[in-house]
Amino acid sequence: MDCGSDKVIYMDNNATTKIAPEVVDAMMPFLTDCYGNPSSMHTFGGQVGRYIEEARQSVADLIGAEPEEIVFTSCGTESDSTAILSALQTFPDKRHVVTTRVEHPAVKNLCENLDNLTGHKHRITRLPVESDGTLDLKRYEEALSDDTAIVSVMWANNETGVIFPVEEMAAMARERGILFHTDAVQAVGKIPINMTTNAVDFLSLSGHKLHAPKGVGVLYIRKGTPFIPFLNGGHQERGRRGGTENVASIIGLGRACSLAAEKMDEENTRVRALRDKLEKGLLSSIPKSLLNGHPTLRLPNTTNISFEFVEGEAILLHMNRYNICASSGSACTSGSLEPSHVLRAMGVPFTAAHGSIRFSLSIYNTEEEVDFVLDKMPGIIENLRQMSPFWNNGEA
């Protein structure tokens, strides 16, 4: 399969990212010559452990944590499940979980299936969001109770990029003796995070969202937080996650975290400027288009725009003809023809929710690519609207 025969304009970085060339270079020795098992007694295998610890330090440095607080997992989904299920096992008499209506399926679907997974009845409070995707802290405070075992709220939404006040929410939970978990998969590497200055107990991140490979993630566990492993087995990860380490990917994640720290300013200046140019250009050149999400409390790379009276899937198919990659909803839900649960929670009109497109940029995007998209999108939307019975019947 030739994935590189044509020039691709890739603006789907919240779904997955290109592996940075520097990351590939760092991984290669551990896919070829340094293939030993780090748990082996001999030097050939055992020496690999030193490189894993260097990667652990790099991850810790990016989020302001201690290296012993970093546990390597297979992905963000595993990290989410581990944190939530650990809290419920730690406090078996507490059966209440607080989350939001706009969580990633990794948390959303887990909460929907907790009773089957644990054999106990649980009460789930799903906090609503405002029309701009933000949360009401008063509602959140009222939701906390003595029966609450854990709060799980994403740091930034994967579809709209809206950033939640996680640090303030974690502090409020700590005052009540409640554990707090955040899915920070979209936030890590894009905005500054410092775990020494907040009260978050568990944090999930995923390698393939910050230019590392798929199949590797992290669960941050604050020192002193009660914890019960999800995967039991060997002594790996200080007994907190059994299974032979995915060495090459862990090394790659460590290198990616170092690069993310170096590129943080670029994410928040050049990438943000490209995002803003794309967003303003689309909204000004295409009638009946609207921004989904708060205008400023967002990740610097993400914009979600609805084009009324057309289908998102049809838009993506037409964009694909020009090798433009974006998403309709999140990558984990776009297989469904139902409107995004995030946009429904925000009260986005049905005629707009179906035509939502998420553009998510990275440091590899250029101004020329943005100009190309701005040149092609108005024609795509106009052609599709001419085929829409709603548009032609004057309902627009």
N, C-alpha and C positions, 0 to 999 in steps of 0.2 A: 504493500500500500504506500502510495506517495502522497504524504500530507503537505509537502512543501512545493508542489509544482506550480502553484499560482500564488500571487500576492494576496495575503489575507489581511483584512483590517479587523483586528481582534479587539472587540470592546465588550467582552464577556468575562472580565477578570474576577467578578464575584462568584462565578461558577467554578473556574479554575484558572490558574496562571501558567504562563510559560516558565519552565525551569530555567533559572538564570545560568548562563554559560559557566560562571564561576562555581556554581553549585554542582554542575555536571563534572567539572574538573576535580572538585573535592571528593566526589563520590567514586570516581573511576577506580582508584587503587583498591577500594574495598569490594569492588565487583570483579576484580582480576587477581592481583597478587596477594592482597591482605584479606583473604577469605576465611580466616580462622574464626572459631567460636570464642567470644570473649570470656565464656565461662570455663574454657579449657585450662588445665593445669600447666600445659607447656607454654613456652614463651611465644611461639608463633601465634597461638590464639589469644593468650592472655594480654599481649601487648595492645590488642585492638581496644581493650577496655579504656585505655588512656585517652584514645581519640573520642570515645563516647562521652567521657567526662568533660573533655574540652567543648564538645557540642552542647552538653548540658549547661555549661557555664555561659555559652553564647546566648542560649535561649533565656537563661536567668537574667543576663545583662539587659536584654531587650525589654523585659517587662519589670525590671527593678525587683527581682526576687533573689533568693538564695538558691544555689544549685541543688541542694538537697530537697528543695520544694518542688522540683521538676520531675515529673514521671512521664516517660515516653509511652505512647499508646499507638494504636493503628490509625486513628483518625479523630476528628472532632466529635463524631457521633458516639464512639466508644467513651470518650472523655465525659461527655454529657451524661450518658447512662451511668457511668461509674460514680460520678459525684452524687447524682440524685438517689440512686439505689443505696449507696453507702449511708447517706443521711437517714434514710428510712429504716435501714437496719440498725444504725447506731441508736436511734430513738424509736423503738418499736411501738411505744405507746402513743406516739404522735402520728396522726394520720392525715395531716393537712399540708398541702403544697400550694404555694402561691407562684403563679407565672403570668404570662400575658397571652392575649389572643393573637399575637403576631409573631410567635416564636417560630424558629426553624423546625421542620418536621422531626428533627432529631430529638427535640424536647417535646414538641406538641404531641407526636404520636406515642412517645414513651408515657407521657402523662395520661393519655387516653387508655393505655393498656396496663396501668399500674396494678389494678385489682387482679388481673389475670397473672401478671408476672410475680406478684408477691403473695397472692392468696389472702390478701386483706382488703377491706373496703377503705378507700381513701376519698377525701374531699379535696377537689381541685378548684381553686379560685383563679379564674383567667381574667386578668385585668383588661378592661377596654382601653382603647386609645382614642385620642382626639382626631379630628378630621385631618390634621397635619401630621398624624402619626406619633405624636408625643404622648407621654403618660402623665396622669394626674397624681401627684404625690400624696394628696390627701386621701384619695381612694385607696392608694397602696397602704398607707399607714392604718387605715380602718380595716384592711383585709388581714393584717397580722393578728395572730391570736396565740394563746398559750399552747394550742394544739399544733401550731405550725412547725414542721420538722425542717423545711428548707424552702428558700425562695430561689427560683431560677429565672433570671431575666437577662436577655441578650444585651451585650454592650452596644451593638449597632445592628440595625435591621439589614438583612441580606438583600431585600428587595428595594427598599427606599433609601437605605443609607442613614436613616434617622438614628441619632445617638441618644441613648437613654441615660438618665442621671444615676448610673450604677453606683458610683462611689457614695452618694448621699443615701441611696436605698440600702446599701450594705451596712452603713453606719446605723440606720434606723433598725435594721434586723438585729444587729449585734446588741443593741440596747435591750432587746427583748430575748436575748439568748437564742436566736434563730440562726442557723447556718445559711450562708448566701453563696449561690453559684451563678456565674455568668458565662454564657457562650460568647466568647470574644473572638470567634473565628474570623469575622470580617474586620474587626477593629485592630488587631495586633499587626504592627508594621505600618499602619496608616496614620494612627494618632498616638501621641505619647501615653504610655501606661506605666505607672510606678506602683508596684504592689506594697512598697514600704509605707505608702501614705494613704492607704485605704483599708477597708475592713472586709474585703472580699475573701471568702474562705476557699473557694474552688474557682478555677478559671480554665476554660477549654480553648485550645487553639489547634489549627490544622495546617500542615506543611504546604499543601497545594494551593492555599490561598495567598501565600507570600513567596512564590517563586521557588519552592522546594517541591519534591516529588509527591505524588499521591501515595496514600498508604502509611503515612506517619503523622502523628499528632502528639499533643502534650496535655496532661492534666496538671495544673498547678494546684498543690495542696499546701495551704498555709501551715507553717510549723506549729504543732500543738493541736491541730484540728483532728478530732476523732475520725478514724477512717477504717473502712472494711473493704478489702480488695474485691473487684468484680471478677477478675481472672486469677484463679488460684493455680499454683504450679510450682515452679522453681523459685530460686532466691533472687531472680532478676529484679531490678528496680527496687532494691532494698526490701524485697518481699511484698511490694505493693502492686506489682503487675507481672504475673507469671508469663513465661514464653520467651524463647530465644530472640534476642534483640534484632530488629531490622537495621543492621549496622550501617549499610551504605546510605539508607534514607535518613537515619538519625544524623549522620555526618553531614548530609546535604542540608537538613533542616538547620543545623548549627550554623553552617555557612550562610544560609539564607537569612537567618536572624541577624547575623553580623552586617550583611548587606542592607537589610531593612533599616537598621539603626543609622547606617551611613546615608541612606536615601530618604529618611523621614522628611527632611526639609523640602526635597524635591516633590515628594507626594503632596505636600501642603502648599506648594507655590506653583510650580510649572504644571503638574497634573491637575491641580484645582483650577488653574486658569484655562486649561484645555476643556475640562468638564464644563466650566461656566460658558465658554464660547459655544460649545456644542448645544448646551441647554438653551441659552438665549436665542441662538440661531434657529433652532427648531420651533420654539414657542412663538417667535416673531414671524416666521415664514409659513407656518402651517396653521390655518384657522381651526378652531374647535380642538385645540390641544391644551393640555393642562399638566402642571407639575404635581406629582404625588409625593408628599412629604414636606417637612419643614424646610423653608428656603435656606436657612443657615445652619441649623443643628443637624448637619449631615456629614458623612464621610467625604473627604475631598475628591474622591474618584467616581462617585455614584450619582446618577440622575435617573429617575423613573418618570416617564412621560406617557400620558394617555392621549391617543388619537381617537376621537369619538367616531362611532358608527362604522368602524372597521374591526376586523378580527386580528388579534396579535399574531396568531399563527400564520395568517396570510401575509402580514407585514414581514415577518421573519423569512418566509419563503421568497418574497420578492427581494429582500435585502441580500439573501443568500446568492442570488444571481450576480450580485456585484461583489461577492466574497466578503460581505460585511457580517460580522458575528456579534449578536447581542442576545438578549433573553426576553421571553414573555413570562413574567413571574420568575421564580427561582428555578435553578436547574433541577432541584429535587421535587418540584411540583409541576413543571411545564409539560409533563406527559399527560396531564389532565386537561380537559376542555372546560372545566369549571373555572370561574374567575378566581384570582388569587385570594387566599384567605386573609392576607395582609390588607389588600385594598378593600375587601368587603368590610373588614373590621374598621377601616377608616371612613366607611360610608361613601366611597367613590361610586358615582352612578353606574348602573349596569352597562349602559351604552359606552362608558369610558373605560371601565375596569377590564372589559374584554379586549380593548385595544391598547393595552399598556405594554410599553417596551422599556426594559432596563438596559441602560448603557453603563458599563463599569470599566473605567480606564486603568492604565498602569503606567509605570515609568517608561515602558517601551512604546507607548503611543506617541504620535507626532502631530504637529499642526496640519500637515498636509493630509493626514488621514481624516482629521476632523473636517477639513474643508471638503473632502470628497464625500463624506457622509451628508454634510449640509447641502451639497449639490444634488444628491440623489434622492434624499428622503421626501422632499415636497412632491416630486413626481410620483413616487411610489404610493403615497397616501392619496393623492388626487385620483390616480388610476383605480385604486381600490374603492374609493368612495363613489366613483361613477358606476360601480357594479353593485353598490349597496342599495337595497330597496328603501331603507330608512332615509338615506341621504337624498335619493331621488324623489321620494314622496313628500319631501319638504319638512320632514320631522326634525331635520337639523336646524 
